[in-house]
């Protein structure tokens, strides 16, 4: 192979979470009460639309978590790696991902500096020497954006319209294929005819809100199809200070947001569940110690605690460069450290909720009966208490996701978030701070980060509301 797979720590933990999610799906399919609760989620148009958007972001995150190091071609081979040199060849120190390979046209087309969306020229004038002597300040043509046009001023609008229509047509074809697949699946699952299934899907009369999911999928495919058609020849969201495509940076930021929102839960859950249930069930001095612990943590300003921990971790990373063979591993270590710090400082709220719920559960008849029959404390907690507080855990995790995504943006904005070399919404917003103050103002980096983060957070919030309504017994 002309590349070597690289498994970063965040990749391993992210795939571990995906495996846990798949195991949870299998468990849900075997439990009728859980199937009924998730059926309520799927029956809501808001839930299916939000889930469709989140799955699209998840697909981007998975593609960006498959990392590899390309093989370096030996000197004098013209950039071609001979098969005989595969065993002894050196590999690049640059770590790429499958998403980088898919977005190679965007990643490799680097301009000189800023350019506006769909522009054919740089955003600022430059002084050029004239052939006959003298100088002139003009807007130079871009090396890649609209480079196929001879007269951008006249040809660009029509060319954009044609490519937009072509991308929309491809998106429509894919959407119709998805509609056919959904209709056939509904017909098979409900023992209906294909025509009846199609009518039910179009009228929104299915058990799951497939119509809402298909409409949302159509919008996603339309955006993706037109972006692919236009992105091959234009910078759809412009370029930043060093000429990188802003659309590429926005898509690369999705993985960072997902990791912050999901890996933090992997750190938070053991603390919150174990300490919350122990405090509520055991009571006494155990309850006092746990309450004192999370009260002290809540008394410390969260930003200051996170800043101190991040700076300490950065000192450790800087003093041990031999631990990391590539810059990607170094930045990944800081990202993992940020997830650990956020998890350690954000478990107190869920712990308090679980303590209160366990205080009620331990007085119920089936728990008292188990205790009277001599069932051990560990067995009671595992069989009777924990299953009855998992709805609170699920609701809290889904609702905390958006808060963690926003927290990364805020922390990176103030300089204590992810490594500056890590692409994230926070670093994009941080760079846009200076760009907004220049003349002429560069607005598209902030706008792109805002749009992507807004859609991700809004989808997570809407999905959290639907999950809360489905699993909260007081709303049943």
C-alpha positions in Angstrom: 0.0 0.0 0.0 1.1 3.6 -0.7 -0.1 4.7 2.7 0.0 3.6 6.4 -3.0 3.7 8.6 -2.8 5.9 11.7 -5.0 5.4 14.8 -5.0 8.5 17.0 -6.3 8.3 20.6 -9.4 10.3 19.7 -10.1 8.0 16.8 -9.9 4.9 19.0 -12.3 6.4 21.6 -14.6 7.7 18.9 -14.9 4.3 17.3 -15.4 2.8 20.8 -18.4 5.1 21.2 -19.7 4.1 17.9 -19.4 0.4 18.9 -21.2 1.2 22.2 -23.9 2.9 20.1 -24.3 -0.1 17.9 -24.6 -2.4 20.9 -27.2 -0.1 22.4 -29.2 -0.4 19.1 -29.1 -4.1 19.4 -30.2 -3.9 23.0 -33.1 -1.6 22.1 -34.3 -4.0 19.4 -34.6 -6.7 22.0 -36.5 -4.6 24.5 -40.2 -3.7 23.8 -40.4 -0.7 26.2 -37.2 0.8 24.7 -38.5 0.2 21.2 -41.7 1.9 22.1 -39.9 4.9 23.5 -37.7 5.3 20.4 -40.7 4.7 18.2 -42.1 7.9 19.8 -39.0 9.7 18.8 -39.2 8.4 15.2 -42.9 9.3 14.9 -42.1 13.0 15.5 -41.3 14.9 12.3 -38.9 17.1 14.3 -37.0 14.1 15.7 -36.6 12.4 12.3 -35.5 15.7 10.6 -32.9 16.4 13.4 -31.7 12.8 13.3 -31.2 13.0 9.6 -29.0 16.1 9.9 -27.1 14.6 12.8 -26.4 11.5 10.8 -25.0 13.6 8.0 -22.6 15.3 10.4 -21.7 11.9 11.9 -20.8 10.6 8.4 -18.5 13.5 8.0 -16.9 12.9 11.4 -16.4 9.2 10.7 -14.7 10.0 7.3 -12.5 12.5 9.0 -11.5 9.9 11.7 -10.0 7.4 9.2 -6.4 8.7 9.3 -3.4 7.6 7.3 0.1 8.8 6.3 0.9 8.8 2.6 4.1 7.2 1.3 6.8 9.5 0.2 8.1 8.8 -3.3 11.9 8.2 -3.6 13.9 11.0 -5.1 14.2 10.8 -8.9 11.0 8.8 -9.5 8.9 11.8 -10.6 6.5 11.4 -7.6 5.7 7.8 -8.4 6.2 5.2 -5.7 7.5 2.0 -7.2 6.1 -1.2 -5.8 9.5 -2.6 -5.1 10.2 0.2 -2.7 7.0 -0.2 -0.7 8.7 -2.1 2.2 11.5 0.5 2.7 9.8 3.7 1.7 9.4 6.5 4.2 6.0 7.9 5.1 5.0 11.6 5.2 4.8 13.3 8.6 1.5 14.8 7.5 -1.4 12.8 8.7 -4.4 12.9 6.4 -7.9 11.4 6.6 -10.4 9.9 4.2 -12.3 13.2 4.3 -9.1 14.9 3.1 -8.8 12.5 0.2 -12.5 13.2 -0.7 -12.0 16.9 -0.4 -8.6 16.9 -2.2 -9.9 19.5 -4.8 -10.7 21.9 -2.0 -7.6 21.1 0.2 -5.0 21.4 -2.6 -6.4 24.5 -4.3 -4.7 27.1 -2.1 -4.8 30.7 -3.2 -2.4 33.5 -2.2 -4.7 35.1 0.4 -8.3 36.2 0.9 -10.9 35.8 -1.8 -14.6 36.3 -1.5 -17.2 33.6 -2.1 -17.4 32.8 -5.9 -14.8 35.4 -6.6 -12.4 35.3 -9.6 -10.0 37.8 -8.1 -8.2 38.3 -4.8 -10.0 40.4 -2.2 -7.3 43.1 -1.9 -5.4 45.1 -4.5 -1.7 44.4 -5.3 0.8 46.5 -7.0 2.1 45.0 -10.3 4.9 46.1 -12.6 3.7 47.1 -16.1 5.5 45.8 -19.1 6.3 49.3 -20.3 7.4 50.5 -16.9 5.4 52.0 -14.1 3.1 50.3 -11.6 -0.6 49.6 -11.3 -2.8 48.5 -8.4 -5.2 45.8 -9.5 -7.1 42.8 -8.2 -5.0 39.8 -9.4 -6.8 36.7 -10.8 -7.1 33.7 -8.5 -4.9 30.7 -9.3 -7.8 28.2 -9.1 -11.1 30.0 -8.4 -13.0 30.6 -11.7 -9.7 30.0 -13.5 -11.5 28.2 -16.3 -13.3 31.5 -17.3 -11.7 33.9 -19.8 -14.1 36.7 -19.0 -15.3 36.2 -15.4 -17.3 39.5 -15.3 -19.6 38.3 -18.0 -19.3 34.5 -17.9 -19.4 33.9 -14.1 -23.1 34.3 -13.4 -24.2 32.0 -16.2 -21.6 29.4 -15.4 -22.7 29.4 -11.7 -26.3 28.9 -12.7 -25.4 26.0 -15.0 -23.3 24.2 -12.4 -25.9 24.8 -9.8 -28.6 23.2 -12.0 -26.3 20.3 -12.7 -25.6 19.7 -9.0 -29.3 20.0 -8.2 -30.2 17.5 -10.9 -27.7 15.0 -9.4 -29.1 15.6 -6.0 -32.6 15.0 -7.2 -31.6 11.7 -8.8 -30.0 10.5 -5.5 -33.1 11.7 -3.5 -35.5 9.8 -5.8 -33.4 6.7 -5.3 -33.7 7.2 -1.5 -37.4 7.7 -1.8 -37.7 4.4 -3.7 -35.7 2.6 -1.1 -37.8 4.0 1.8 -41.1 3.1 0.0 -39.9 -0.4 -0.6 -38.8 -0.7 3.0 -42.2 0.5 4.3 -44.0 -1.8 1.9 -42.0 -4.8 3.2 -42.2 -3.9 6.8 -46.0 -3.2 6.9 -47.1 -5.9 4.4 -48.6 -3.2 2.2 -48.5 -2.9 -1.5 -45.9 -0.5 -3.1 -48.6 1.9 -4.1 -50.2 2.0 -0.6 -46.8 2.4 0.9 -45.9 5.3 -1.4 -49.2 7.0 -0.5 -48.6 6.5 3.2 -45.1 8.0 3.0 -46.2 11.0 1.0 -49.1 11.7 3.3 -47.0 11.2 6.4 -49.1 8.3 7.7 -46.3 5.9 8.5 -45.3 4.8 12.0 -42.0 6.7 11.6 -42.0 10.2 10.1 -40.3 9.1 6.9 -41.8 12.1 5.0 -40.0 14.6 7.2 -36.7 12.6 7.0 -36.9 12.5 3.2 -37.6 16.2 2.9 -34.6 16.9 5.2 -32.5 14.5 3.2 -33.5 16.3 0.0 -32.3 19.6 1.4 -29.0 18.0 2.5 -28.5 16.4 -0.9 -29.3 19.7 -2.6 -26.7 21.6 -0.6 -24.1 18.8 -1.0 -24.8 18.3 -4.7 -24.5 22.0 -5.6 -21.5 22.4 -3.3 -19.7 19.6 -5.1 -20.6 21.0 -8.6 -19.6 24.5 -7.7 -16.7 23.7 -5.4 -14.7 22.0 -8.2 -14.3 25.4 -9.9 -15.1 28.1 -7.3 -14.4 28.8 -3.6 -18.0 28.6 -2.4 -17.3 30.2 1.0 -14.2 32.1 -0.1 -10.6 31.6 1.2 -8.9 32.7 4.5 -5.7 34.7 5.1 -3.4 31.9 3.9 -5.7 31.0 0.9 -7.3 27.9 2.3 -10.8 27.1 1.2 -13.3 28.0 4.0 -15.7 25.3 3.0 -13.0 22.7 3.5 -12.1 24.2 6.9 -15.8 24.2 7.9 -16.2 20.5 7.1 -13.0 19.6 8.9 -14.3 21.4 12.0 -17.2 19.0 12.3 -15.1 16.2 13.6 -13.7 18.4 16.4 -17.2 19.4 17.5 -18.4 15.8 17.5 -15.4 14.6 19.5 -15.9 17.4 22.1 -19.6 16.6 22.4 -19.2 12.8 22.5 -15.8 11.9 24.1 -16.6 14.2 27.0 -19.6 12.1 27.8 -17.3 9.0 27.9 -15.3 10.7 30.6 -18.3 12.1 32.4 -20.6 9.1 32.6 -18.5 6.9 35.1 -18.2 9.8 37.5 -21.8 10.9 37.3 -23.5 7.5 37.4 -21.3 5.8 40.0 -21.2 8.8 42.4 -24.8 9.8 41.9 -26.2 6.4 42.5 -23.9 5.7 45.5 -24.8 9.1 47.1 -28.5 8.5 46.7 -28.7 4.8 47.8 -26.0 4.6 50.5 -26.6 7.9 52.1 -24.7 8.7 55.3 -21.1 9.8 55.1 -20.8 8.6 51.5 -23.6 11.0 50.5 -21.9 13.8 52.5 -18.5 13.3 50.9 -19.9 13.2 47.3 -22.1 16.2 47.9 -19.1 18.1 49.3 -17.0 17.1 46.3 -19.4 18.3 43.7 -20.2 21.4 45.7 -16.5 22.4 45.8 -16.2 21.7 42.1 -19.2 23.9 41.3 -17.8 26.7 43.5 -14.7 27.0 41.3 -15.3 29.0 38.1 -15.4 26.5 35.3 -13.4 28.6 32.8 -10.6 29.2 35.3 -10.4 25.5 36.2 -10.3 24.4 32.5 -7.8 27.1 31.7 -5.4 26.0 34.5 -5.7 22.3 33.5 -5.2 23.0 29.8 -2.2 25.2 30.4 -0.7 22.5 32.7 -1.3 19.8 30.0 0.3 22.1 27.4 3.4 22.4 29.5 3.6 18.6 29.7 3.2 18.3 26.0 5.8 20.9 25.3 8.4 19.4 27.6 8.0 15.9 26.1 8.2 16.3 22.3 9.6 12.7 22.0 6.2 11.3 22.8 4.8 12.4 19.5 6.1 11.4 16.1 3.8 13.8 14.1 2.2 17.2 14.6 -1.2 15.5 14.4 -0.5 13.3 17.4 0.6 16.4 19.3 -2.6 18.3 18.6 -4.6 15.1 19.2 -3.2 14.9 22.7 -4.3 18.4 23.5 -7.8 17.6 22.1 -8.0 14.5 24.2 -6.8 16.4 27.2 -9.6 19.0 26.6 -12.2 16.3 26.5 -10.9 14.8 29.7 -10.9 18.2 31.4 -14.4 19.0 30.2 -15.6 15.6 31.3 -14.1 15.9 34.8 -15.6 19.4 35.3 -19.1 18.7 33.9 -20.3 15.6 35.7 -21.7 17.4 38.7 -25.1 18.3 37.2 -25.9 14.8 36.1 -24.6 13.4 39.4 -27.0 15.7 41.4 -30.0 14.5 39.2 -29.1 10.9 39.7 -28.7 11.3 43.4 -32.2 12.8 43.7 -33.8 10.1 41.6 -32.0 7.3 43.5 -33.3 8.8 46.8 -36.8 8.1 45.5 -36.1 4.7 44.0 -34.6 3.3 47.2 -37.9 3.7 49.0 -40.0 1.9 46.4 -41.5 -1.5 47.3 -39.5 -3.6 44.9 -36.2 -2.2 46.2 -37.3 -2.7 49.8 -38.4 -6.2 49.0 -35.0 -7.1 47.4 -33.2 -5.7 50.4 -35.5 -7.7 52.8 -34.7 -10.9 50.9 -31.0 -10.3 51.4 -30.0 -9.2 47.9 -26.6 -7.5 47.9 -26.2 -3.8 47.5 -24.3 -4.2 44.2 -27.0 -6.4 42.7 -29.8 -4.0 43.8 -27.9 -1.1 42.2 -27.3 -3.0 39.0 -30.7 -4.6 38.6 -33.2 -2.2 40.1 -31.7 1.2 40.4 -29.5 1.8 37.4 -32.0 0.7 34.7 -34.6 3.1 36.2 -32.3 6.1 36.0 -31.0 5.5 32.5 -33.7 7.7 31.0 -32.3 10.6 32.9 -28.8 9.8 31.7 -29.9 9.6 28.1 -31.8 12.9 28.3 -28.9 14.7 30.0 -26.4 13.4 27.5 -28.3 14.5 24.5 -29.1 17.9 25.9 -25.5 18.5 27.0 -24.1 17.8 23.6 -24.9 21.2 22.2 -23.5 22.9 25.3 -20.2 21.1 24.9 -20.0 22.1 21.2 -20.5 25.7 22.1 -18.0 25.4 25.0 -15.3 24.3 22.6 -16.0 27.4 20.4 -15.8 29.7 23.4 -12.6 28.1 24.9 -10.8 28.2 21.5 -11.9 31.8 21.0 -10.2 32.8 24.3 -7.1 30.7 23.5 -7.5 27.8 25.9 -9.3 25.3 23.7 -7.9 23.0 21.1 -4.4 23.3 19.6 -4.1 26.2 17.1 -3.2 23.7 14.4 -6.5 21.8 14.9 -9.3 23.0 12.7 -12.4 23.8 14.7 -15.3 26.2 14.8 -13.6 28.0 17.7 -10.3 28.5 15.9 -12.2 29.8 12.8 -14.1 32.2 14.9 -10.9 33.3 16.7 -9.2 34.0 13.3 -12.3 35.8 12.1 -12.1 38.3 15.0 -9.1 40.0 13.4 -10.6 39.7 9.9 -13.7 41.6 10.9 -11.6 44.6 12.0 -9.7 44.9 8.7 -10.7 47.1 5.7 -12.3 45.8 3.6 -14.0 43.4 6.1 -13.6 39.7 5.7 -16.9 38.2 6.9 -17.2 34.8 5.2 -15.0 32.8 7.6 -17.2 33.8 10.6 -20.4 33.3 8.5 -19.4 29.8 7.5 -18.4 28.7 11.0 -21.7 30.2 12.3 -23.9 28.4 9.8 -22.3 25.0 10.3 -22.3 25.3 14.1 -25.8 26.7 14.2 -27.2 23.8 12.1 -25.3 21.2 14.3 -26.4 22.8 17.6 -30.0 23.4 16.5 -30.3 19.8 15.3 -28.9 18.5 18.6 -31.3 20.7 20.6 -34.4 19.7 18.6 -33.4 16.0 18.9 -32.9 16.5 22.6 -36.3 17.9 23.1 -37.9 15.0 21.3 -35.9 12.4 23.3 -36.9 14.2 26.5 -40.6 14.1 25.6 -40.3 10.4 24.7 -38.3 9.1 27.7 -39.5 11.4 30.5 -42.2 9.4 32.4 -43.8 12.6 33.6 -44.6 13.6 30.0 -45.9 10.1 29.0 
